Amino acid sequence: MASFDSFGYNKLPIDFSIYLIISEPYKPFDWNHGKLSLVAVSKQRSEIIFFAKHW
């Protein structure tokens, strides 16, 4: 799950739309390691957040 704390949000406000770029496990059917990339866009706030995580 993406955390938006480092962007100043405990919870992402409702006016953001989230676009999933990639979400995949390192090994098939094993989510112990993997990668996640997404973009959150708020036209109301004129704000774009890029988020990527490898674990």
MOPAC internal coordinates of N, CA, C and O (Angstrom, degrees):
PM7 1SCF
backbone

  N    0.0000 0     0.00 0     0.00 0    0    0    0
  C    1.4435 1     0.00 0     0.00 0    1    0    0
  C    1.5242 1   108.68 1     0.00 0    2    1    0
  O    1.2310 1   120.66 1   -42.49 1    3    2    1
  N    1.2879 1   116.34 1   137.51 1    3    2    1
  C    1.4607 1   121.74 1   179.97 1    5    3    2
  C    1.5170 1   110.27 1   -75.27 1    6    5    3
  O    1.2310 1   120.70 1   -38.72 1    7    6    5
  N    1.3275 1   116.26 1   141.28 1    7    6    5
  C    1.4586 1   122.44 1   175.82 1    9    7    6
  C    1.5236 1   108.30 1  -112.44 1   10    9    7
  O    1.2310 1   120.75 1   -50.02 1   11   10    9
  N    1.3144 1   116.17 1   129.98 1   11   10    9
  C    1.4587 1   120.61 1  -177.86 1   13   11   10
  C    1.5213 1   111.94 1  -106.96 1   14   13   11
  O    1.2310 1   120.02 1  -164.69 1   15   14   13
  N    1.3434 1   117.57 1    15.31 1   15   14   13
  C    1.4654 1   122.20 1   179.02 1   17   15   14
  C    1.5236 1   112.14 1   -57.37 1   18   17   15
  O    1.2310 1   120.20 1   138.25 1   19   18   17
  N    1.3145 1   117.22 1   -41.75 1   19   18   17
  C    1.4694 1   120.58 1  -177.24 1   21   19   18
  C    1.5276 1   112.18 1   -69.93 1   22   21   19
  O    1.2310 1   120.42 1   169.93 1   23   22   21
  N    1.3361 1   116.81 1   -10.07 1   23   22   21
  C    1.4639 1   121.22 1   177.41 1   25   23   22
  C    1.5274 1   111.57 1  -102.77 1   26   25   23
  O    1.2310 1   120.61 1  -174.58 1   27   26   25
  N    1.3486 1   116.43 1     5.42 1   27   26   25
  C    1.4572 1   121.01 1   177.29 1   29   27   26
  C    1.5157 1   114.78 1    91.03 1   30   29   27
  O    1.2310 1   119.87 1  -166.18 1   31   30   29
  N    1.3299 1   117.86 1    13.82 1   31   30   29
  C    1.4653 1   121.54 1  -179.51 1   33   31   30
  C    1.5240 1   109.95 1  -125.26 1   34   33   31
  O    1.2310 1   120.15 1   -57.21 1   35   34   33
  N    1.3422 1   117.31 1   122.79 1   35   34   33
  C    1.4680 1   120.36 1   170.48 1   37   35   34
  C    1.5204 1   109.42 1   -69.10 1   38   37   35
  O    1.2310 1   121.16 1   135.63 1   39   38   37
  N    1.3304 1   115.39 1   -44.37 1   39   38   37
  C    1.4638 1   123.18 1   172.84 1   41   39   38
  C    1.5138 1   106.79 1  -125.89 1   42   41   39
  O    1.2310 1   120.62 1   -38.88 1   43   42   41
  N    1.2966 1   116.41 1   141.12 1   43   42   41
  C    1.4585 1   120.18 1   179.02 1   45   43   42
  C    1.5319 1   108.76 1   -70.12 1   46   45   43
  O    1.2310 1   119.58 1   -54.24 1   47   46   45
  N    1.3409 1   118.41 1   125.76 1   47   46   45
  C    1.4656 1   120.94 1  -179.61 1   49   47   46
  C    1.5314 1   112.00 1   -58.80 1   50   49   47
  O    1.2310 1   121.17 1   -25.40 1   51   50   49
  N    1.3114 1   115.36 1   154.60 1   51   50   49
  C    1.4633 1   122.53 1  -173.69 1   53   51   50
  C    1.5265 1   113.49 1   -65.44 1   54   53   51
  O    1.2310 1   119.91 1   158.89 1   55   54   53
  N    1.3329 1   117.77 1   -21.11 1   55   54   53
  C    1.4680 1   119.51 1  -178.27 1   57   55   54
  C    1.5317 1   112.97 1   -78.26 1   58   57   55
  O    1.2310 1   119.60 1   178.75 1   59   58   57
  N    1.3266 1   118.37 1    -1.25 1   59   58   57
  C    1.4649 1   121.96 1   175.77 1   61   59   58
  C    1.5259 1   110.07 1   -86.88 1   62   61   59
  O    1.2310 1   120.65 1   -39.58 1   63   62   61
  N    1.3092 1   116.36 1   140.42 1   63   62   61
  C    1.4653 1   123.15 1   169.06 1   65   63   62
  C    1.5173 1   106.85 1  -105.94 1   66   65   63
  O    1.2310 1   120.51 1   -44.85 1   67   66   65
  N    1.3253 1   116.62 1   135.15 1   67   66   65
  C    1.4599 1   121.33 1  -178.65 1   69   67   66
  C    1.5238 1   109.07 1  -106.44 1   70   69   67
  O    1.2310 1   121.36 1   -49.59 1   71   70   69
  N    1.3327 1   115.00 1   130.41 1   71   70   69
  C    1.4617 1   122.11 1   178.43 1   73   71   70
  C    1.5261 1   107.99 1  -117.30 1   74   73   71
  O    1.2310 1   120.79 1   -63.32 1   75   74   73
  N    1.3063 1   116.09 1   116.68 1   75   74   73
  C    1.4547 1   122.34 1  -179.91 1   77   75   74
  C    1.5220 1   109.30 1   -81.10 1   78   77   75
  O    1.2310 1   120.58 1   -55.77 1   79   78   77
  N    1.3306 1   116.50 1   124.23 1   79   78   77
  C    1.4627 1   121.65 1   178.91 1   81   79   78
  C    1.5242 1   109.75 1   -93.73 1   82   81   79
  O    1.2310 1   121.00 1   129.03 1   83   82   81
  N    1.3329 1   115.68 1   -50.97 1   83   82   81
  C    1.4673 1   119.53 1   179.12 1   85   83   82
  C    1.5244 1   109.20 1  -151.50 1   86   85   83
  O    1.2310 1   121.25 1   -39.10 1   87   86   85
  N    1.3029 1   115.22 1   140.90 1   87   86   85
  C    1.4604 1   123.18 1   174.51 1   89   87   86
  C    1.5158 1   106.32 1  -150.13 1   90   89   87
  O    1.2310 1   121.06 1   -73.76 1   91   90   89
  N    1.3152 1   115.58 1   106.24 1   91   90   89
  C    1.4675 1   117.93 1  -177.39 1   93   91   90
  C    1.5175 1   111.09 1  -150.56 1   94   93   91
  O    1.2310 1   120.67 1   -33.29 1   95   94   93
  N    1.3347 1   116.33 1   146.71 1   95   94   93
  C    1.4579 1   120.60 1   176.91 1   97   95   94
  C    1.5284 1   110.45 1   -77.84 1   98   97   95
  O    1.2310 1   121.17 1   -23.07 1   99   98   97
  N    1.3272 1   115.37 1   156.93 1   99   98   97
  C    1.4669 1   120.56 1   176.58 1  101   99   98
  C    1.5253 1   110.17 1   -63.98 1  102  101   99
  O    1.2310 1   120.90 1   137.39 1  103  102  101
  N    1.3349 1   115.88 1   -42.61 1  103  102  101
  C    1.4672 1   122.12 1   175.72 1  105  103  102
  C    1.5288 1   107.68 1  -119.37 1  106  105  103
  O    1.2310 1   119.74 1   -32.97 1  107  106  105
  N    1.3191 1   118.11 1   147.03 1  107  106  105
  C    1.4696 1   119.89 1   179.49 1  109  107  106
  C    1.5343 1   112.10 1   -53.97 1  110  109  107
  O    1.2310 1   120.97 1   -48.70 1  111  110  109
  N    1.3175 1   115.74 1   131.30 1  111  110  109
  C    1.4663 1   123.67 1   176.65 1  113  111  110
  C    1.5269 1   113.63 1    64.42 1  114  113  111
  O    1.2310 1   119.19 1  -161.94 1  115  114  113
  N    1.3262 1   119.14 1    18.06 1  115  114  113
  C    1.4711 1   122.74 1   178.63 1  117  115  114
  C    1.5228 1   108.57 1  -129.77 1  118  117  115
  O    1.2310 1   120.44 1   -81.68 1  119  118  117
  N    1.3340 1   116.77 1    98.32 1  119  118  117
  C    1.4696 1   121.68 1  -175.90 1  121  119  118
  C    1.5253 1   112.54 1   -89.29 1  122  121  119
  O    1.2310 1   119.47 1  -163.11 1  123  122  121
  N    1.3412 1   118.61 1    16.89 1  123  122  121
  C    1.4590 1   120.71 1   176.00 1  125  123  122
  C    1.5300 1   110.71 1   -64.71 1  126  125  123
  O    1.2310 1   120.12 1   148.82 1  127  126  125
  N    1.3208 1   117.37 1   -31.18 1  127  126  125
  C    1.4674 1   123.77 1   176.03 1  129  127  126
  C    1.5237 1   107.48 1  -135.62 1  130  129  127
  O    1.2310 1   120.84 1   -29.87 1  131  130  129
  N    1.3179 1   116.01 1   150.13 1  131  130  129
  C    1.4579 1   118.55 1   179.13 1  133  131  130
  C    1.5114 1   111.80 1   173.87 1  134  133  131
  O    1.2310 1   121.11 1    18.18 1  135  134  133
  N    1.3297 1   115.47 1  -161.82 1  135  134  133
  C    1.4571 1   119.75 1   179.59 1  137  135  134
  C    1.5215 1   110.53 1  -144.27 1  138  137  135
  O    1.2310 1   121.96 1   -28.66 1  139  138  137
  N    1.3340 1   113.84 1   151.34 1  139  138  137
  C    1.4557 1   122.47 1  -178.74 1  141  139  138
  C    1.5211 1   108.21 1  -142.01 1  142  141  139
  O    1.2310 1   120.39 1   -48.98 1  143  142  141
  N    1.3122 1   116.86 1   131.02 1  143  142  141
  C    1.4685 1   122.32 1   175.34 1  145  143  142
  C    1.5188 1   107.77 1  -137.43 1  146  145  143
  O    1.2310 1   120.99 1   -45.69 1  147  146  145
  N    1.3238 1   115.72 1   134.31 1  147  146  145
  C    1.4565 1   119.86 1   178.20 1  149  147  146
  C    1.5167 1   110.53 1  -151.98 1  150  149  147
  O    1.2310 1   121.57 1   -14.49 1  151  150  149
  N    1.3234 1   114.60 1   165.51 1  151  150  149
  C    1.4592 1   122.67 1   176.19 1  153  151  150
  C    1.5249 1   106.81 1  -127.91 1  154  153  151
  O    1.2310 1   120.48 1   -45.70 1  155  154  153
  N    1.3244 1   116.68 1   134.30 1  155  154  153
  C    1.4624 1   122.10 1   174.25 1  157  155  154
  C    1.5281 1   106.98 1  -114.56 1  158  157  155
  O    1.2310 1   120.58 1   -51.55 1  159  158  157
  N    1.3282 1   116.50 1   128.45 1  159  158  157
  C    1.4670 1   121.47 1  -174.95 1  161  159  158
  C    1.5249 1   109.64 1  -124.78 1  162  161  159
  O    1.2310 1   121.15 1   -48.92 1  163  162  161
  N    1.3363 1   115.40 1   131.08 1  163  162  161
  C    1.4635 1   121.23 1   172.60 1  165  163  162
  C    1.5221 1   108.01 1  -123.48 1  166  165  163
  O    1.2310 1   120.51 1   -71.08 1  167  166  165
  N    1.3256 1   116.63 1   108.92 1  167  166  165
  C    1.4674 1   120.30 1   175.67 1  169  167  166
  C    1.5223 1   109.91 1   -68.27 1  170  169  167
  O    1.2310 1   120.68 1   144.36 1  171  170  169
  N    1.3388 1   116.31 1   -35.64 1  171  170  169
  C    1.4653 1   122.01 1  -179.77 1  173  171  170
  C    1.5262 1   111.31 1   -60.27 1  174  173  171
  O    1.2310 1   120.07 1   140.34 1  175  174  173
  N    1.3301 1   117.47 1   -39.66 1  175  174  173
  C    1.4671 1   122.53 1  -178.27 1  177  175  174
  C    1.5273 1   112.81 1   -96.39 1  178  177  175
  O    1.2310 1   120.29 1   175.45 1  179  178  177
  N    1.3267 1   117.05 1    -4.55 1  179  178  177
  C    1.4746 1   122.19 1  -173.90 1  181  179  178
  C    1.5264 1   109.92 1    53.37 1  182  181  179
  O    1.2310 1   121.25 1  -130.41 1  183  182  181
  N    1.3361 1   115.22 1    49.59 1  183  182  181
  C    1.4631 1   121.15 1  -174.23 1  185  183  182
  C    1.5239 1   110.45 1  -132.21 1  186  185  183
  O    1.2310 1   121.35 1   -42.38 1  187  186  185
  N    1.3336 1   115.02 1   137.62 1  187  186  185
  C    1.4614 1   122.58 1   175.58 1  189  187  186
  C    1.5202 1   107.53 1  -126.83 1  190  189  187
  O    1.2310 1   120.33 1   -49.50 1  191  190  189
  N    1.3239 1   116.97 1   130.50 1  191  190  189
  C    1.4619 1   122.26 1   178.17 1  193  191  190
  C    1.5242 1   107.68 1  -118.44 1  194  193  191
  O    1.2310 1   120.66 1   -54.84 1  195  194  193
  N    1.3220 1   116.34 1   125.16 1  195  194  193
  C    1.4599 1   122.19 1   173.74 1  197  195  194
  C    1.5190 1   107.35 1  -101.48 1  198  197  195
  O    1.2310 1   120.11 1   -46.38 1  199  198  197
  N    1.3184 1   117.40 1   133.62 1  199  198  197
  C    1.4565 1   121.84 1  -178.70 1  201  199  198
  C    1.5201 1   108.53 1  -133.66 1  202  201  199
  O    1.2310 1   120.71 1   -49.02 1  203  202  201
  N    1.3296 1   116.25 1   130.98 1  203  202  201
  C    1.4642 1   121.51 1   176.26 1  205  203  202
  C    1.5212 1   108.41 1  -141.93 1  206  205  203
  O    1.2310 1   121.18 1   -39.80 1  207  206  205
  N    1.3205 1   115.35 1   140.20 1  207  206  205
  C    1.4617 1   119.93 1  -179.10 1  209  207  206
  C    1.5208 1   109.43 1  -146.92 1  210  209  207
  O    1.2310 1   120.85 1   -46.72 1  211  210  209
  N    1.3129 1   115.98 1   133.28 1  211  210  209
  C    1.4718 1   122.91 1   171.03 1  213  211  210
  C    1.5169 1   106.46 1  -118.76 1  214  213  211
  O    1.2310 1   120.35 1   -45.84 1  215  214  213
  N    1.3221 1   116.94 1   134.16 1  215  214  213
  C    1.4548 1   120.20 1   179.40 1  217  215  214
  C    1.5000 1   110.39 1  -138.38 1  218  217  215
  O    1.2310 1   120.10 1   180.00 1  219  218  217

